[in-house]
Amino acid sequence: MITTQENDWLSSLKIAMIIKSELNVHNIIEGLAENLSLTIKNFETCSDAMLWLLFDKVREER
């Protein structure tokens, strides 16, 4: 991730990662991506990931 940020390889890309909640790595990956100014966000469902990728939106909790 550091090499990616230093070389500005992903400046115009958004990456949505589907991660199972029981793995407990959401905060680690999102925190690192935020610190490195990378547009990477974790999701538990494909539908929420697609909403974010296409529209910069995430469904509100019901």
PDB file of N, CA, C, O and CB in Angstrom:
ATOM      1  N   MET A   1       0.825  -1.202   0.000  1.00  0.00           N
ATOM      2  CA  MET A   1       0.000   0.000   0.000  1.00  0.00           C
ATOM      3  C   MET A   1       0.867   1.262   0.000  1.00  0.00           C
ATOM      4  O   MET A   1       0.529   2.241  -0.666  1.00  0.00           O
ATOM      5  CB  MET A   1      -0.937   0.000   1.214  1.00  0.00           C
ATOM      6  N   ILE A   2       1.959   1.250   0.727  1.00  0.00           N
ATOM      7  CA  ILE A   2       2.828   2.432   0.777  1.00  0.00           C
ATOM      8  C   ILE A   2       3.426   2.704  -0.594  1.00  0.00           C
ATOM      9  O   ILE A   2       3.449   3.854  -1.033  1.00  0.00           O
ATOM     10  CB  ILE A   2       3.950   2.243   1.822  1.00  0.00           C
ATOM     11  N   THR A   3       3.913   1.671  -1.284  1.00  0.00           N
ATOM     12  CA  THR A   3       4.481   1.838  -2.622  1.00  0.00           C
ATOM     13  C   THR A   3       3.426   2.369  -3.579  1.00  0.00           C
ATOM     14  O   THR A   3       3.720   3.220  -4.418  1.00  0.00           O
ATOM     15  CB  THR A   3       5.054   0.507  -3.144  1.00  0.00           C
ATOM     16  N   THR A   4       2.210   1.878  -3.460  1.00  0.00           N
ATOM     17  CA  THR A   4       1.107   2.335  -4.299  1.00  0.00           C
ATOM     18  C   THR A   4       0.855   3.821  -4.095  1.00  0.00           C
ATOM     19  O   THR A   4       0.673   4.557  -5.065  1.00  0.00           O
ATOM     20  CB  THR A   4      -0.164   1.536  -3.997  1.00  0.00           C
ATOM     21  N   GLN A   5       0.842   4.266  -2.851  1.00  0.00           N
ATOM     22  CA  GLN A   5       0.604   5.671  -2.547  1.00  0.00           C
ATOM     23  C   GLN A   5       1.762   6.533  -3.015  1.00  0.00           C
ATOM     24  O   GLN A   5       1.543   7.596  -3.597  1.00  0.00           O
ATOM     25  CB  GLN A   5       0.378   5.863  -1.054  1.00  0.00           C
ATOM     26  N   GLU A   6       2.991   6.095  -2.773  1.00  0.00           N
ATOM     27  CA  GLU A   6       4.168   6.881  -3.157  1.00  0.00           C
ATOM     28  C   GLU A   6       4.249   7.094  -4.662  1.00  0.00           C
ATOM     29  O   GLU A   6       4.676   8.155  -5.119  1.00  0.00           O
ATOM     30  CB  GLU A   6       5.435   6.197  -2.671  1.00  0.00           C
ATOM     31  N   ASN A   7       3.841   6.091  -5.434  1.00  0.00           N
ATOM     32  CA  ASN A   7       3.902   6.180  -6.892  1.00  0.00           C
ATOM     33  C   ASN A   7       2.615   6.682  -7.527  1.00  0.00           C
ATOM     34  O   ASN A   7       2.521   6.787  -8.749  1.00  0.00           O
ATOM     35  CB  ASN A   7       4.240   4.844  -7.462  1.00  0.00           C
ATOM     36  N   ASP A   8       1.622   6.992  -6.697  1.00  0.00           N
ATOM     37  CA  ASP A   8       0.353   7.544  -7.165  1.00  0.00           C
ATOM     38  C   ASP A   8      -0.307   6.654  -8.222  1.00  0.00           C
ATOM     39  O   ASP A   8      -0.900   7.152  -9.178  1.00  0.00           O
ATOM     40  CB  ASP A   8       0.572   8.941  -7.730  1.00  0.00           C
ATOM     41  N   TRP A   9      -0.199   5.336  -8.043  1.00  0.00           N
ATOM     42  CA  TRP A   9      -0.747   4.397  -9.003  1.00  0.00           C
ATOM     43  C   TRP A   9      -2.258   4.347  -8.981  1.00  0.00           C
ATOM     44  O   TRP A   9      -2.873   4.056 -10.007  1.00  0.00           O
ATOM     45  CB  TRP A   9      -0.202   3.038  -8.748  1.00  0.00           C
ATOM     46  N   LEU A  10      -2.869   4.618  -7.857  1.00  0.00           N
ATOM     47  CA  LEU A  10      -4.315   4.453  -7.740  1.00  0.00           C
ATOM     48  C   LEU A  10      -5.061   5.755  -7.492  1.00  0.00           C
ATOM     49  O   LEU A  10      -6.165   5.745  -6.947  1.00  0.00           O
ATOM     50  CB  LEU A  10      -4.619   3.497  -6.638  1.00  0.00           C
ATOM     51  N   SER A  11      -4.478   6.853  -7.880  1.00  0.00           N
ATOM     52  CA  SER A  11      -5.103   8.143  -7.562  1.00  0.00           C
ATOM     53  C   SER A  11      -6.492   8.305  -8.161  1.00  0.00           C
ATOM     54  O   SER A  11      -7.332   8.988  -7.576  1.00  0.00           O
ATOM     55  CB  SER A  11      -4.225   9.264  -8.043  1.00  0.00           C
ATOM     56  N   SER A  12      -6.754   7.699  -9.305  1.00  0.00           N
ATOM     57  CA  SER A  12      -8.063   7.861  -9.928  1.00  0.00           C
ATOM     58  C   SER A  12      -8.935   6.608  -9.788  1.00  0.00           C
ATOM     59  O   SER A  12     -10.024   6.550 -10.358  1.00  0.00           O
ATOM     60  CB  SER A  12      -7.893   8.209 -11.396  1.00  0.00           C
ATOM     61  N   LEU A  13      -8.471   5.619  -9.046  1.00  0.00           N
ATOM     62  CA  LEU A  13      -9.226   4.382  -8.870  1.00  0.00           C
ATOM     63  C   LEU A  13      -9.840   4.289  -7.485  1.00  0.00           C
ATOM     64  O   LEU A  13      -9.318   4.836  -6.514  1.00  0.00           O
ATOM     65  CB  LEU A  13      -8.334   3.183  -9.118  1.00  0.00           C
ATOM     66  N   LYS A  14     -10.955   3.589  -7.418  1.00  0.00           N
ATOM     67  CA  LYS A  14     -11.586   3.289  -6.132  1.00  0.00           C
ATOM     68  C   LYS A  14     -11.599   1.773  -5.989  1.00  0.00           C
ATOM     69  O   LYS A  14     -11.920   1.057  -6.937  1.00  0.00           O
ATOM     70  CB  LYS A  14     -13.049   3.895  -6.034  1.00  0.00           C
ATOM     71  N   ILE A  15     -11.255   1.295  -4.826  1.00  0.00           N
ATOM     72  CA  ILE A  15     -11.235  -0.137  -4.575  1.00  0.00           C
ATOM     73  C   ILE A  15     -12.205  -0.452  -3.453  1.00  0.00           C
ATOM     74  O   ILE A  15     -12.115   0.107  -2.360  1.00  0.00           O
ATOM     75  CB  ILE A  15      -9.809  -0.625  -4.225  1.00  0.00           C
ATOM     76  N   ALA A  16     -13.132  -1.352  -3.737  1.00  0.00           N
ATOM     77  CA  ALA A  16     -14.080  -1.820  -2.726  1.00  0.00           C
ATOM     78  C   ALA A  16     -13.712  -3.266  -2.398  1.00  0.00           C
ATOM     79  O   ALA A  16     -13.652  -4.119  -3.283  1.00  0.00           O
ATOM     80  CB  ALA A  16     -15.580  -1.703  -3.228  1.00  0.00           C
ATOM     81  N   MET A  17     -13.471  -3.522  -1.136  1.00  0.00           N
ATOM     82  CA  MET A  17     -13.093  -4.866  -0.711  1.00  0.00           C
ATOM     83  C   MET A  17     -14.236  -5.489   0.073  1.00  0.00           C
ATOM     84  O   MET A  17     -14.806  -4.859   0.964  1.00  0.00           O
ATOM     85  CB  MET A  17     -11.801  -4.836   0.139  1.00  0.00           C
ATOM     86  N   ILE A  18     -14.567  -6.729  -0.262  1.00  0.00           N
ATOM     87  CA  ILE A  18     -15.591  -7.470   0.470  1.00  0.00           C
ATOM     88  C   ILE A  18     -14.849  -8.317   1.505  1.00  0.00           C
ATOM     89  O   ILE A  18     -14.063  -9.199   1.159  1.00  0.00           O
ATOM     90  CB  ILE A  18     -16.487  -8.368  -0.500  1.00  0.00           C
ATOM     91  N   ILE A  19     -15.113  -8.031   2.774  1.00  0.00           N
ATOM     92  CA  ILE A  19     -14.418  -8.711   3.862  1.00  0.00           C
ATOM     93  C   ILE A  19     -15.448  -9.234   4.849  1.00  0.00           C
ATOM     94  O   ILE A  19     -16.366  -8.517   5.248  1.00  0.00           O
ATOM     95  CB  ILE A  19     -13.406  -7.761   4.567  1.00  0.00           C
ATOM     96  N   LYS A  20     -15.286 -10.474   5.230  1.00  0.00           N
ATOM     97  CA  LYS A  20     -16.191 -11.062   6.212  1.00  0.00           C
ATOM     98  C   LYS A  20     -15.982 -10.393   7.559  1.00  0.00           C
ATOM     99  O   LYS A  20     -14.845 -10.177   7.980  1.00  0.00           O
ATOM    100  CB  LYS A  20     -15.975 -12.588   6.323  1.00  0.00           C
ATOM    101  N   SER A  21     -17.056 -10.070   8.223  1.00  0.00           N
ATOM    102  CA  SER A  21     -16.973  -9.346   9.489  1.00  0.00           C
ATOM    103  C   SER A  21     -16.217 -10.122  10.558  1.00  0.00           C
ATOM    104  O   SER A  21     -15.588  -9.513  11.423  1.00  0.00           O
ATOM    105  CB  SER A  21     -18.359  -9.022   9.987  1.00  0.00           C
ATOM    106  N   GLU A  22     -16.262 -11.440  10.522  1.00  0.00           N
ATOM    107  CA  GLU A  22     -15.577 -12.216  11.550  1.00  0.00           C
ATOM    108  C   GLU A  22     -14.051 -12.169  11.427  1.00  0.00           C
ATOM    109  O   GLU A  22     -13.354 -12.579  12.355  1.00  0.00           O
ATOM    110  CB  GLU A  22     -16.041 -13.646  11.492  1.00  0.00           C
ATOM    111  N   LEU A  23     -13.525 -11.686  10.316  1.00  0.00           N
ATOM    112  CA  LEU A  23     -12.072 -11.578  10.176  1.00  0.00           C
ATOM    113  C   LEU A  23     -11.507 -10.424  10.991  1.00  0.00           C
ATOM    114  O   LEU A  23     -10.323 -10.429  11.330  1.00  0.00           O
ATOM    115  CB  LEU A  23     -11.697 -11.404   8.715  1.00  0.00           C
ATOM    116  N   ASN A  24     -12.339  -9.436  11.309  1.00  0.00           N
ATOM    117  CA  ASN A  24     -11.957  -8.331  12.181  1.00  0.00           C
ATOM    118  C   ASN A  24     -10.757  -7.529  11.676  1.00  0.00           C
ATOM    119  O   ASN A  24      -9.895  -7.141  12.464  1.00  0.00           O
ATOM    120  CB  ASN A  24     -11.657  -8.859  13.544  1.00  0.00           C
ATOM    121  N   VAL A  25     -10.700  -7.279  10.369  1.00  0.00           N
ATOM    122  CA  VAL A  25      -9.608  -6.495   9.802  1.00  0.00           C
ATOM    123  C   VAL A  25     -10.096  -5.204   9.155  1.00  0.00           C
ATOM    124  O   VAL A  25      -9.304  -4.471   8.564  1.00  0.00           O
ATOM    125  CB  VAL A  25      -8.856  -7.319   8.785  1.00  0.00           C
ATOM    126  N   HIS A  26     -11.401  -4.919   9.263  1.00  0.00           N
ATOM    127  CA  HIS A  26     -11.960  -3.714   8.638  1.00  0.00           C
ATOM    128  C   HIS A  26     -11.209  -2.457   9.056  1.00  0.00           C
ATOM    129  O   HIS A  26     -10.770  -1.689   8.201  1.00  0.00           O
ATOM    130  CB  HIS A  26     -13.435  -3.572   8.994  1.00  0.00           C
ATOM    131  N   ASN A  27     -11.059  -2.240  10.335  1.00  0.00           N
ATOM    132  CA  ASN A  27     -10.450  -1.012  10.828  1.00  0.00           C
ATOM    133  C   ASN A  27      -8.993  -0.890  10.442  1.00  0.00           C
ATOM    134  O   ASN A  27      -8.520   0.214  10.173  1.00  0.00           O
ATOM    135  CB  ASN A  27     -10.579  -0.937  12.316  1.00  0.00           C
ATOM    136  N   ILE A  28      -8.275  -1.988  10.406  1.00  0.00           N
ATOM    137  CA  ILE A  28      -6.854  -1.955  10.046  1.00  0.00           C
ATOM    138  C   ILE A  28      -6.677  -1.507   8.608  1.00  0.00           C
ATOM    139  O   ILE A  28      -5.887  -0.604   8.329  1.00  0.00           O
ATOM    140  CB  ILE A  28      -6.208  -3.333  10.250  1.00  0.00           C
ATOM    141  N   ILE A  29      -7.409  -2.132   7.694  1.00  0.00           N
ATOM    142  CA  ILE A  29      -7.278  -1.807   6.274  1.00  0.00           C
ATOM    143  C   ILE A  29      -7.780  -0.399   5.987  1.00  0.00           C
ATOM    144  O   ILE A  29      -7.109   0.355   5.282  1.00  0.00           O
ATOM    145  CB  ILE A  29      -8.043  -2.820   5.422  1.00  0.00           C
ATOM    146  N   GLU A  30      -8.934  -0.030   6.511  1.00  0.00           N
ATOM    147  CA  GLU A  30      -9.465   1.310   6.263  1.00  0.00           C
ATOM    148  C   GLU A  30      -8.571   2.384   6.865  1.00  0.00           C
ATOM    149  O   GLU A  30      -8.368   3.433   6.255  1.00  0.00           O
ATOM    150  CB  GLU A  30     -10.875   1.434   6.827  1.00  0.00           C
ATOM    151  N   GLY A  31      -8.032   2.133   8.058  1.00  0.00           N
ATOM    152  CA  GLY A  31      -7.132   3.102   8.683  1.00  0.00           C
ATOM    153  C   GLY A  31      -5.872   3.306   7.879  1.00  0.00           C
ATOM    154  O   GLY A  31      -5.427   4.439   7.697  1.00  0.00           O
ATOM    155  N   LEU A  32      -5.288   2.221   7.392  1.00  0.00           N
ATOM    156  CA  LEU A  32      -4.077   2.320   6.579  1.00  0.00           C
ATOM    157  C   LEU A  32      -4.362   3.033   5.269  1.00  0.00           C
ATOM    158  O   LEU A  32      -3.581   3.884   4.843  1.00  0.00           O
ATOM    159  CB  LEU A  32      -3.498   0.931   6.305  1.00  0.00           C
ATOM    160  N   ALA A  33      -5.468   2.696   4.627  1.00  0.00           N
ATOM    161  CA  ALA A  33      -5.838   3.345   3.372  1.00  0.00           C
ATOM    162  C   ALA A  33      -6.071   4.839   3.582  1.00  0.00           C
ATOM    163  O   ALA A  33      -5.665   5.650   2.749  1.00  0.00           O
ATOM    164  CB  ALA A  33      -7.095   2.691   2.779  1.00  0.00           C
ATOM    165  N   GLU A  34      -6.716   5.209   4.677  1.00  0.00           N
ATOM    166  CA  GLU A  34      -6.964   6.619   4.978  1.00  0.00           C
ATOM    167  C   GLU A  34      -5.654   7.366   5.222  1.00  0.00           C
ATOM    168  O   GLU A  34      -5.465   8.471   4.714  1.00  0.00           O
ATOM    169  CB  GLU A  34      -7.881   6.752   6.202  1.00  0.00           C
ATOM    170  N   ASN A  35      -4.763   6.773   5.986  1.00  0.00           N
ATOM    171  CA  ASN A  35      -3.466   7.408   6.271  1.00  0.00           C
ATOM    172  C   ASN A  35      -2.639   7.603   5.013  1.00  0.00           C
ATOM    173  O   ASN A  35      -1.877   8.564   4.917  1.00  0.00           O
ATOM    174  CB  ASN A  35      -2.677   6.576   7.272  1.00  0.00           C
ATOM    175  N   LEU A  36      -2.779   6.705   4.046  1.00  0.00           N
ATOM    176  CA  LEU A  36      -2.007   6.784   2.809  1.00  0.00           C
ATOM    177  C   LEU A  36      -2.767   7.489   1.691  1.00  0.00           C
ATOM    178  O   LEU A  36      -2.293   7.542   0.556  1.00  0.00           O
ATOM    179  CB  LEU A  36      -1.614   5.397   2.360  1.00  0.00           C
ATOM    180  N   SER A  37      -3.934   8.026   2.003  1.00  0.00           N
ATOM    181  CA  SER A  37      -4.783   8.728   1.029  1.00  0.00           C
ATOM    182  C   SER A  37      -5.153   7.847  -0.158  1.00  0.00           C
ATOM    183  O   SER A  37      -5.174   8.310  -1.298  1.00  0.00           O
ATOM    184  CB  SER A  37      -4.080   9.981   0.531  1.00  0.00           C
ATOM    185  N   LEU A  38      -5.444   6.575   0.113  1.00  0.00           N
ATOM    186  CA  LEU A  38      -5.893   5.667  -0.933  1.00  0.00           C
ATOM    187  C   LEU A  38      -7.401   5.509  -0.819  1.00  0.00           C
ATOM    188  O   LEU A  38      -7.945   5.486   0.285  1.00  0.00           O
ATOM    189  CB  LEU A  38      -5.175   4.288  -0.833  1.00  0.00           C
ATOM    190  N   THR A  39      -8.073   5.401  -1.952  1.00  0.00           N
ATOM    191  CA  THR A  39      -9.517   5.281  -1.965  1.00  0.00           C
ATOM    192  C   THR A  39      -9.887   3.799  -1.910  1.00  0.00           C
ATOM    193  O   THR A  39     -10.271   3.198  -2.913  1.00  0.00           O
ATOM    194  CB  THR A  39     -10.122   5.965  -3.225  1.00  0.00           C
ATOM    195  N   ILE A  40      -9.763   3.232  -0.719  1.00  0.00           N
ATOM    196  CA  ILE A  40     -10.089   1.832  -0.474  1.00  0.00           C
ATOM    197  C   ILE A  40     -11.094   1.794   0.668  1.00  0.00           C
ATOM    198  O   ILE A  40     -10.898   2.432   1.702  1.00  0.00           O
ATOM    199  CB  ILE A  40      -8.805   0.985  -0.139  1.00  0.00           C
ATOM    200  N   LYS A  41     -12.167   1.045   0.472  1.00  0.00           N
ATOM    201  CA  LYS A  41     -13.186   0.950   1.512  1.00  0.00           C
ATOM    202  C   LYS A  41     -13.640  -0.503   1.618  1.00  0.00           C
ATOM    203  O   LYS A  41     -13.759  -1.201   0.611  1.00  0.00           O
ATOM    204  CB  LYS A  41     -14.393   1.892   1.208  1.00  0.00           C
ATOM    205  N   ASN A  42     -13.888  -0.944   2.829  1.00  0.00           N
ATOM    206  CA  ASN A  42     -14.314  -2.309   3.099  1.00  0.00           C
ATOM    207  C   ASN A  42     -15.832  -2.394   3.217  1.00  0.00           C
ATOM    208  O   ASN A  42     -16.487  -1.481   3.720  1.00  0.00           O
ATOM    209  CB  ASN A  42     -13.655  -2.829   4.376  1.00  0.00           C
ATOM    210  N   PHE A  43     -16.369  -3.508   2.741  1.00  0.00           N
ATOM    211  CA  PHE A  43     -17.800  -3.753   2.807  1.00  0.00           C
ATOM    212  C   PHE A  43     -18.040  -5.207   3.160  1.00  0.00           C
ATOM    213  O   PHE A  43     -17.185  -6.063   2.930  1.00  0.00           O
ATOM    214  CB  PHE A  43     -18.488  -3.391   1.476  1.00  0.00           C
ATOM    215  N   GLU A  44     -19.205  -5.479   3.717  1.00  0.00           N
ATOM    216  CA  GLU A  44     -19.591  -6.852   4.020  1.00  0.00           C
ATOM    217  C   GLU A  44     -20.456  -7.442   2.920  1.00  0.00           C
ATOM    218  O   GLU A  44     -20.572  -8.662   2.812  1.00  0.00           O
ATOM    219  CB  GLU A  44     -20.327  -6.914   5.347  1.00  0.00           C
ATOM    220  N   THR A  45     -21.070  -6.587   2.098  1.00  0.00           N
ATOM    221  CA  THR A  45     -21.926  -7.088   1.017  1.00  0.00           C
ATOM    222  C   THR A  45     -21.527  -6.471  -0.319  1.00  0.00           C
ATOM    223  O   THR A  45     -21.041  -5.342  -0.389  1.00  0.00           O
ATOM    224  CB  THR A  45     -23.408  -6.790   1.317  1.00  0.00           C
ATOM    225  N   CYS A  46     -21.749  -7.242  -1.365  1.00  0.00           N
ATOM    226  CA  CYS A  46     -21.441  -6.745  -2.712  1.00  0.00           C
ATOM    227  C   CYS A  46     -22.334  -5.572  -3.089  1.00  0.00           C
ATOM    228  O   CYS A  46     -21.887  -4.652  -3.773  1.00  0.00           O
ATOM    229  CB  CYS A  46     -21.595  -7.866  -3.742  1.00  0.00           C
ATOM    230  N   SER A  47     -23.581  -5.591  -2.656  1.00  0.00           N
ATOM    231  CA  SER A  47     -24.494  -4.515  -3.037  1.00  0.00           C
ATOM    232  C   SER A  47     -24.052  -3.174  -2.449  1.00  0.00           C
ATOM    233  O   SER A  47     -24.120  -2.151  -3.131  1.00  0.00           O
ATOM    234  CB  SER A  47     -25.918  -4.842  -2.580  1.00  0.00           C
ATOM    235  N   ASP A  48     -23.600  -3.168  -1.192  1.00  0.00           N
ATOM    236  CA  ASP A  48     -23.114  -1.917  -0.607  1.00  0.00           C
ATOM    237  C   ASP A  48     -21.829  -1.454  -1.288  1.00  0.00           C
ATOM    238  O   ASP A  48     -21.622  -0.256  -1.479  1.00  0.00           O
ATOM    239  CB  ASP A  48     -22.879  -2.087   0.900  1.00  0.00           C
ATOM    240  N   ALA A  49     -20.977  -2.391  -1.649  1.00  0.00           N
ATOM    241  CA  ALA A  49     -19.745  -2.039  -2.353  1.00  0.00           C
ATOM    242  C   ALA A  49     -20.058  -1.416  -3.710  1.00  0.00           C
ATOM    243  O   ALA A  49     -19.435  -0.429  -4.100  1.00  0.00           O
ATOM    244  CB  ALA A  49     -18.852  -3.278  -2.532  1.00  0.00           C
ATOM    245  N   MET A  50     -21.027  -1.991  -4.431  1.00  0.00           N
ATOM    246  CA  MET A  50     -21.396  -1.447  -5.737  1.00  0.00           C
ATOM    247  C   MET A  50     -22.009  -0.063  -5.623  1.00  0.00           C
ATOM    248  O   MET A  50     -21.732   0.804  -6.453  1.00  0.00           O
ATOM    249  CB  MET A  50     -22.363  -2.377  -6.436  1.00  0.00           C
ATOM    250  N   LEU A  51     -22.839   0.161  -4.611  1.00  0.00           N
ATOM    251  CA  LEU A  51     -23.402   1.499  -4.405  1.00  0.00           C
ATOM    252  C   LEU A  51     -22.297   2.527  -4.223  1.00  0.00           C
ATOM    253  O   LEU A  51     -22.352   3.615  -4.796  1.00  0.00           O
ATOM    254  CB  LEU A  51     -24.337   1.511  -3.188  1.00  0.00           C
ATOM    255  N   TRP A  52     -21.295   2.182  -3.426  1.00  0.00           N
ATOM    256  CA  TRP A  52     -20.195   3.108  -3.170  1.00  0.00           C
ATOM    257  C   TRP A  52     -19.371   3.327  -4.434  1.00  0.00           C
ATOM    258  O   TRP A  52     -19.019   4.463  -4.752  1.00  0.00           O
ATOM    259  CB  TRP A  52     -19.300   2.582  -2.038  1.00  0.00           C
ATOM    260  N   LEU A  53     -19.064   2.262  -5.153  1.00  0.00           N
ATOM    261  CA  LEU A  53     -18.266   2.390  -6.372  1.00  0.00           C
ATOM    262  C   LEU A  53     -18.973   3.218  -7.440  1.00  0.00           C
ATOM    263  O   LEU A  53     -18.347   4.027  -8.124  1.00  0.00           O
ATOM    264  CB  LEU A  53     -17.938   1.016  -6.925  1.00  0.00           C
ATOM    265  N   LEU A  54     -20.269   3.012  -7.577  1.00  0.00           N
ATOM    266  CA  LEU A  54     -21.010   3.686  -8.637  1.00  0.00           C
ATOM    267  C   LEU A  54     -21.501   5.076  -8.269  1.00  0.00           C
ATOM    268  O   LEU A  54     -21.544   5.964  -9.120  1.00  0.00           O
ATOM    269  CB  LEU A  54     -22.169   2.854  -9.031  1.00  0.00           C
ATOM    270  N   PHE A  55     -21.872   5.274  -7.007  1.00  0.00           N
ATOM    271  CA  PHE A  55     -22.550   6.508  -6.639  1.00  0.00           C
ATOM    272  C   PHE A  55     -21.979   7.222  -5.421  1.00  0.00           C
ATOM    273  O   PHE A  55     -22.519   8.250  -5.013  1.00  0.00           O
ATOM    274  CB  PHE A  55     -23.966   6.220  -6.396  1.00  0.00           C
ATOM    275  N   ASP A  56     -20.901   6.708  -4.825  1.00  0.00           N
ATOM    276  CA  ASP A  56     -20.350   7.276  -3.592  1.00  0.00           C
ATOM    277  C   ASP A  56     -21.377   7.296  -2.470  1.00  0.00           C
ATOM    278  O   ASP A  56     -21.382   8.209  -1.644  1.00  0.00           O
ATOM    279  CB  ASP A  56     -19.839   8.687  -3.846  1.00  0.00           C
ATOM    280  N   LYS A  57     -22.234   6.304  -2.439  1.00  0.00           N
ATOM    281  CA  LYS A  57     -23.262   6.216  -1.412  1.00  0.00           C
ATOM    282  C   LYS A  57     -23.176   4.849  -0.746  1.00  0.00           C
ATOM    283  O   LYS A  57     -22.718   3.878  -1.348  1.00  0.00           O
ATOM    284  CB  LYS A  57     -24.676   6.455  -2.013  1.00  0.00           C
ATOM    285  N   VAL A  58     -23.609   4.791   0.470  1.00  0.00           N
ATOM    286  CA  VAL A  58     -23.760   3.545   1.194  1.00  0.00           C
ATOM    287  C   VAL A  58     -25.157   3.549   1.775  1.00  0.00           C
ATOM    288  O   VAL A  58     -25.623   4.583   2.254  1.00  0.00           O
ATOM    289  CB  VAL A  58     -22.667   3.374   2.305  1.00  0.00           C
ATOM    290  N   ARG A  59     -25.825   2.428   1.742  1.00  0.00           N
ATOM    291  CA  ARG A  59     -27.172   2.359   2.284  1.00  0.00           C
ATOM    292  C   ARG A  59     -27.175   2.733   3.747  1.00  0.00           C
ATOM    293  O   ARG A  59     -26.303   2.330   4.516  1.00  0.00           O
ATOM    294  CB  ARG A  59     -27.758   0.971   2.094  1.00  0.00           C
ATOM    295  N   GLU A  60     -28.170   3.510   4.113  1.00  0.00           N
ATOM    296  CA  GLU A  60     -28.317   3.876   5.523  1.00  0.00           C
ATOM    297  C   GLU A  60     -28.851   2.691   6.289  1.00  0.00           C
ATOM    298  O   GLU A  60     -29.612   1.881   5.760  1.00  0.00           O
ATOM    299  CB  GLU A  60     -29.248   5.098   5.693  1.00  0.00           C
ATOM    300  N   GLU A  61     -28.447   2.596   7.540  1.00  0.00           N
ATOM    301  CA  GLU A  61     -28.935   1.525   8.394  1.00  0.00           C
ATOM    302  C   GLU A  61     -30.440   1.667   8.547  1.00  0.00           C
ATOM    303  O   GLU A  61     -30.941   2.781   8.703  1.00  0.00           O
ATOM    304  CB  GLU A  61     -28.232   1.545   9.776  1.00  0.00           C
ATOM    305  N   ARG A  62     -31.157   0.576   8.506  1.00  0.00           N
ATOM    306  CA  ARG A  62     -32.615   0.610   8.616  1.00  0.00           C
ATOM    307  C   ARG A  62     -33.041   0.577  10.039  1.00  0.00           C
ATOM    308  O   ARG A  62     -34.238   0.599  10.326  1.00  0.00           O
ATOM    309  CB  ARG A  62     -33.244  -0.535   7.874  1.00  0.00           C
TER     310      ARG A  62
END
